[in-house]
Amino acid sequence: MLVKASEGAGDTAFAVPPVQLTAVALVGLAAGAPAALRPASRAAPLGVLLAIATD
């Protein structure tokens, strides 16, 4: 059944929709940048050795 459904699919090209790709990238950036600010602001004042030290 799968072979019959994909027999005619060999002559089509893979198309990347640029508008949707850009929209997903912008949404990811808008969500990821604020999510990274809190950990970055907490880690900024720490020294490198203090940050990696374990008790």
N, C-alpha and C positions, 0 to 999 in steps of 0.2 A: 504494500500500500504506500509506503514512504517513497519507494523508488518511482512509482507511477506519478506521485504528486510532484516530484522534483525533476522529472524528465525534461520539461520545458524551461526550467529555471537556469540552464547553463548559459544562455545567451544574454542574460541581464547583467548590468554593471552595478557594483556596490556604490550607492550614493550617500554621501554624508550631508544631512541638512544643516547648512551653516547657521541659520537663524536659531534653530533649536539647540545646536551645539553651543553657540554663544550664550544663549539664555541659561543653559544648565551650568556653564562655567561661571557666569556672573552670580547665580544663586549660590553656588558652592563657595565662591569668594566672599559673598556677603554673609554667609553663615560661618565660614571658617575663620575669617579675620577677627571678628569679635570673640569667638570662642578661644582664640589663642592669646588674647590680650591679658586675661587674668593670670594664667600660669607664667607668662613672660614677665608681667609686672612683679610677681612674687619672687621670681628667680633672679631678677636683675640686681638687687642689692647684695646677693650672696656672693661670696668668693667661690672660685672654682673648686678648691679643695674642700671647702665646707659643704658645698652642694653635693659632692659625691661621697662624702664621708658617711660611713655606717657605724651604728653603735653596737 
